[in-house]
Amino acid sequence: MGSRGDGTWNFQSVAPEWSPPADLRIDVPHVARIYDYYLGGKDNFPADRQAAEKTLEVFPDAPTAARQNRAFVHRATRYLVAEAGIRQFLDVGTGIPTRPNLHEIAQGIAPESRVVYADNDPIVLAHARALLTSTPEGKTAYLDADLREPEKILASVEIAETLDLDQPIALSLIAILHFIPDSDDPYGIIRRYVSVLPSGSYLALTHGTADFTVEVSAAQEVYRSRGISGTARSRQEVEQFFDGLEIVTPGVAVVHRWRPDAPFGDSLNDAQVSVYGAIARVL
């Protein structure tokens, strides 16, 4: 997700013209809309709000975790563009656009940056195609697909017309892997993406954890009771996603401690945030 500036971007998307989805399933909570609620957004429905409120009963710091996760995205994107020289991004699990979005941050530094967003929620699809628009020098595209479909995503027209797979790409997986159960082999999924990324590419991800408080495990049960799979993983388990890659300092860290713009002191503790984040380079 990325910044939208003053809203005056020229539209440069390869996604086809959008028509209203037949079934939004607003009676079923969706992680993107629950997350939108935590961030104070309005793109959610009663089922999403009910799930969020039940979660807040057991993990009241969920909005803090969501805000710090977003702040990590901002800092990580600035690092990837300004320091690592990345000009191409594949953001899977985009979620409902929240300013600033990934491409806005990237193009604010390097206007020629190109971004492909992918998500599988129809409401996200509608917002992304309407709002995730590019500078004239760069390009954005949106792909309706699930993280668990790497072959579909990597072979898509949107990728072919937006990104150059021979040049470094940053794969951004923000707050999505904790919704992929072990039975779906999340490590294998990541290996399939990374295996086609050229040397000099990067993997950036965040992941929920119960390392610091049992409240996260209780929140996970709330999600599961509403049909949303969730797996909070330990630091060691999150580090395994980066096997074979060159991890960027400071390694896997609670997101508010990953290259913070300013020290937090005692204003935030790890239990309040309970999200790990890291970036690593493809060798």
C-alpha positions as CSV (number, residue, x, y, z in Angstrom):
1,M,0.0,0.0,0.0
2,G,1.3,3.5,-0.7
3,S,0.8,7.2,-0.5
4,R,-1.6,9.1,-2.8
5,G,-0.2,12.6,-2.4
6,D,-2.8,15.3,-3.1
7,G,-5.0,13.0,-5.3
8,T,-3.8,14.5,-8.6
9,W,-2.0,11.4,-10.0
10,N,-2.7,10.6,-13.6
11,F,-4.3,7.2,-14.0
12,Q,-1.9,4.7,-15.5
13,S,-3.2,1.2,-14.8
14,V,-3.3,-1.9,-16.9
15,A,-6.2,-3.4,-15.0
16,P,-9.4,-3.9,-17.0
17,E,-12.4,-1.6,-16.4
18,W,-14.1,-2.5,-13.2
19,S,-17.7,-3.6,-12.9
20,P,-19.5,-4.1,-9.5
21,P,-18.9,-7.6,-8.1
22,A,-21.9,-9.9,-8.0
23,D,-21.4,-10.9,-4.4
24,L,-19.4,-8.9,-1.8
25,R,-20.3,-11.4,1.0
26,I,-20.7,-8.5,3.4
27,D,-22.3,-10.9,5.9
28,V,-18.9,-12.6,6.3
29,P,-16.0,-10.8,8.0
30,H,-12.9,-10.2,5.8
31,V,-9.4,-9.5,7.1
32,A,-8.9,-6.5,4.9
33,R,-12.1,-4.8,6.1
34,I,-11.4,-5.7,9.8
35,Y,-7.9,-4.1,9.4
36,D,-9.6,-1.1,7.8
37,Y,-11.8,-0.8,10.9
38,Y,-8.7,-0.9,13.2
39,L,-7.2,2.0,11.2
40,G,-10.4,4.1,11.5
41,G,-11.5,3.5,7.9
42,K,-15.1,3.4,6.7
43,D,-14.9,0.5,4.2
44,N,-16.2,-2.2,6.4
45,F,-19.6,-3.8,7.3
46,P,-21.4,-4.9,10.4
47,A,-19.8,-8.4,10.2
48,D,-16.4,-6.9,10.0
49,R,-17.0,-4.5,12.9
50,Q,-18.5,-7.2,15.1
51,A,-15.4,-9.4,14.5
52,A,-13.1,-6.4,15.2
53,E,-14.9,-5.5,18.4
54,K,-14.8,-9.1,19.7
55,T,-11.1,-9.0,18.9
56,L,-10.6,-5.8,20.8
57,E,-12.2,-7.4,23.9
58,V,-9.3,-9.8,24.1
59,F,-6.5,-7.7,22.4
60,P,-7.3,-4.0,22.9
61,D,-4.0,-3.0,21.3
62,A,-5.0,-4.3,17.8
63,P,-5.4,-0.7,16.4
64,T,-1.9,0.1,17.8
65,A,-0.5,-3.0,16.1
66,A,-2.2,-2.0,12.8
67,R,-0.9,1.5,12.9
68,Q,2.7,0.4,13.6
69,N,2.4,-2.2,10.9
70,R,1.5,0.6,8.5
71,A,4.4,2.8,9.7
72,F,6.8,-0.1,9.0
73,V,5.5,-0.2,5.4
74,H,6.3,3.5,5.0
75,R,9.9,3.1,6.4
76,A,10.5,-0.1,4.5
77,T,9.4,1.4,1.2
78,R,11.6,4.5,1.7
79,Y,14.5,2.2,2.5
80,L,13.9,0.0,-0.6
81,V,13.7,3.0,-3.0
82,A,16.1,5.5,-1.5
83,E,18.8,3.1,-0.2
84,A,18.4,-0.2,-2.1
85,G,17.5,1.5,-5.4
86,I,14.4,-0.6,-6.0
87,R,12.0,0.7,-8.7
88,Q,9.7,-2.3,-9.0
89,F,7.3,-3.7,-6.4
90,L,4.9,-6.7,-6.2
91,D,2.6,-6.1,-3.2
92,V,0.5,-9.2,-2.5
93,G,-2.3,-8.9,0.0
94,T,-2.7,-5.2,-0.7
95,G,-5.8,-4.5,1.5
96,I,-8.0,-1.5,1.3
97,P,-6.0,1.5,0.2
98,T,-4.9,3.7,3.1
99,R,-2.9,6.9,2.6
100,P,0.0,6.9,2.1
101,N,0.0,3.8,-0.2
102,L,3.1,2.0,-1.2
103,H,3.3,3.4,-4.8
104,E,2.8,6.9,-3.5
105,I,5.8,6.6,-1.2
106,A,7.9,4.9,-3.8
107,Q,6.9,7.4,-6.6
108,G,7.4,10.3,-4.2
109,I,11.1,9.4,-4.2
110,A,11.4,7.9,-7.7
111,P,8.4,8.8,-9.9
112,E,9.3,6.0,-12.4
113,S,8.6,3.3,-9.9
114,R,6.2,0.6,-10.9
115,V,3.9,-1.4,-8.6
116,V,1.6,-4.4,-9.1
117,Y,-0.9,-4.8,-6.3
118,A,-2.7,-8.2,-5.7
119,D,-5.6,-9.1,-3.5
120,N,-8.6,-11.3,-3.6
121,D,-11.3,-9.2,-1.9
122,P,-13.8,-7.6,-4.3
123,I,-14.0,-4.4,-2.2
124,V,-10.2,-4.1,-2.3
125,L,-10.4,-4.7,-6.0
126,A,-12.9,-1.8,-6.5
127,H,-10.9,0.6,-4.4
128,A,-7.6,-0.4,-5.9
129,R,-8.6,0.1,-9.5
130,A,-10.2,3.4,-8.7
131,L,-7.6,4.9,-6.3
132,L,-4.2,3.2,-6.8
133,T,-3.2,5.4,-9.7
134,S,0.3,6.3,-10.8
135,T,2.5,9.1,-11.8
136,P,2.9,9.6,-15.5
137,E,6.5,8.3,-15.3
138,G,5.6,5.1,-13.5
139,K,2.8,2.6,-13.6
140,T,0.5,0.7,-11.3
141,A,-1.6,-2.4,-11.9
142,Y,-4.0,-4.4,-9.9
143,L,-4.4,-8.2,-10.0
144,D,-7.3,-10.1,-8.5
145,A,-5.5,-13.2,-7.0
146,D,-4.6,-15.0,-3.8
147,L,-1.1,-15.2,-2.3
148,R,-1.4,-19.0,-2.6
149,E,-1.4,-18.7,-6.4
150,P,2.2,-17.7,-7.2
151,E,2.1,-19.2,-10.7
152,K,-1.0,-17.3,-11.6
153,I,0.4,-14.0,-10.2
154,L,3.8,-14.3,-11.8
155,A,2.4,-15.3,-15.2
156,S,-0.2,-12.6,-15.2
157,V,-0.7,-10.0,-17.9
158,E,-0.5,-7.3,-15.2
159,I,3.0,-8.5,-14.2
160,A,4.1,-8.8,-17.9
161,E,3.0,-5.3,-18.8
162,T,4.2,-3.6,-15.6
163,L,7.3,-5.2,-14.2
164,D,10.6,-6.5,-15.8
165,L,11.3,-9.9,-14.2
166,D,14.9,-9.5,-15.3
167,Q,15.4,-6.5,-13.0
168,P,15.2,-6.4,-9.2
169,I,11.8,-6.4,-7.6
170,A,10.6,-6.0,-4.0
171,L,8.1,-8.6,-3.0
172,S,6.0,-7.0,-0.2
173,L,3.9,-9.3,2.0
174,I,2.4,-7.1,4.7
175,A,0.3,-8.7,7.5
176,I,-0.8,-11.6,5.3
177,L,1.3,-14.6,6.1
178,H,-0.3,-15.1,9.5
179,F,-3.5,-15.9,7.7
180,I,-1.8,-18.8,5.8
181,P,-2.0,-22.0,7.9
182,D,0.9,-24.4,8.0
183,S,-1.3,-26.9,6.0
184,D,-0.9,-24.5,3.0
185,D,2.9,-24.6,3.3
186,P,3.6,-20.8,3.6
187,Y,7.3,-21.4,3.5
188,G,7.0,-23.3,0.2
189,I,4.8,-20.5,-1.2
190,I,7.5,-17.9,-0.4
191,R,10.2,-20.1,-2.0
192,R,8.2,-20.2,-5.2
193,Y,8.0,-16.4,-5.4
194,V,11.6,-15.9,-4.4
195,S,12.9,-18.5,-6.9
196,V,11.9,-16.3,-9.9
197,L,13.1,-13.0,-8.5
198,P,16.5,-11.9,-9.9
199,S,19.5,-11.3,-7.7
200,G,19.3,-7.9,-6.0
201,S,15.5,-8.3,-5.4
202,Y,14.1,-8.0,-1.8
203,L,11.5,-9.7,0.3
204,A,9.7,-7.4,2.9
205,L,7.1,-8.9,5.2
206,T,5.4,-8.4,8.5
207,H,3.8,-11.2,10.6
208,G,1.8,-11.3,13.8
209,T,3.2,-13.0,16.8
210,A,2.1,-14.3,20.3
211,D,5.7,-14.1,21.6
212,F,4.9,-11.2,23.9
213,T,1.3,-11.7,25.0
214,V,-1.3,-14.4,25.2
215,E,-3.8,-11.8,24.0
216,V,-2.7,-12.4,20.4
217,S,-3.6,-16.1,20.8
218,A,-7.0,-15.1,22.1
219,A,-7.5,-12.7,19.1
220,Q,-6.5,-15.6,16.8
221,E,-9.3,-17.7,18.3
222,V,-11.8,-14.9,17.6
223,Y,-10.8,-14.9,14.0
224,R,-11.0,-18.7,13.7
225,S,-14.5,-18.7,15.2
226,R,-15.5,-16.5,12.3
227,G,-14.0,-18.7,9.7
228,I,-10.7,-16.8,9.3
229,S,-7.6,-19.0,9.7
230,G,-4.8,-17.4,11.7
231,T,-1.4,-18.6,12.9
232,A,0.7,-16.3,15.1
233,R,4.3,-17.4,14.6
234,S,7.4,-17.1,16.8
235,R,10.5,-15.0,15.9
236,Q,12.3,-18.2,14.9
237,E,9.4,-19.2,12.6
238,V,9.3,-15.8,11.0
239,E,13.1,-15.9,10.4
240,Q,12.6,-19.1,8.4
241,F,10.8,-17.1,5.7
242,F,14.2,-15.5,5.0
243,D,16.2,-18.7,4.7
244,G,18.9,-18.3,2.0
245,L,18.5,-14.5,1.8
246,E,20.7,-11.7,3.1
247,I,18.7,-10.1,5.9
248,V,18.9,-6.3,6.3
249,T,19.9,-4.9,9.7
250,P,18.3,-5.0,12.3
251,G,17.0,-8.4,11.1
252,V,13.6,-9.6,12.3
253,A,12.3,-7.1,14.8
254,V,9.0,-5.9,16.3
255,V,8.0,-3.4,13.6
256,H,8.2,-0.3,15.8
257,R,11.8,-1.1,16.4
258,W,12.7,-1.6,12.8
259,R,14.7,1.5,11.8
260,P,12.3,3.9,13.7
261,D,12.2,7.5,12.5
262,A,12.4,8.5,16.2
263,P,13.0,6.5,19.4
264,F,9.8,5.4,21.2
265,G,11.3,5.1,24.7
266,D,8.7,3.5,26.9
267,S,5.7,4.8,25.0
268,L,5.2,1.5,23.2
269,N,6.1,-2.0,24.4
270,D,6.5,-5.2,22.2
271,A,3.3,-6.7,23.6
272,Q,1.2,-3.8,22.3
273,V,2.6,-4.2,18.8
274,S,3.1,-7.9,18.5
275,V,4.0,-7.8,14.8
276,Y,7.4,-8.8,13.5
277,G,8.9,-7.2,10.4
278,A,12.0,-7.5,8.3
279,I,13.6,-7.1,4.8
280,A,16.0,-9.4,3.1
281,R,18.0,-9.3,-0.2
282,V,17.8,-12.1,-2.8
283,L,21.4,-13.2,-3.5
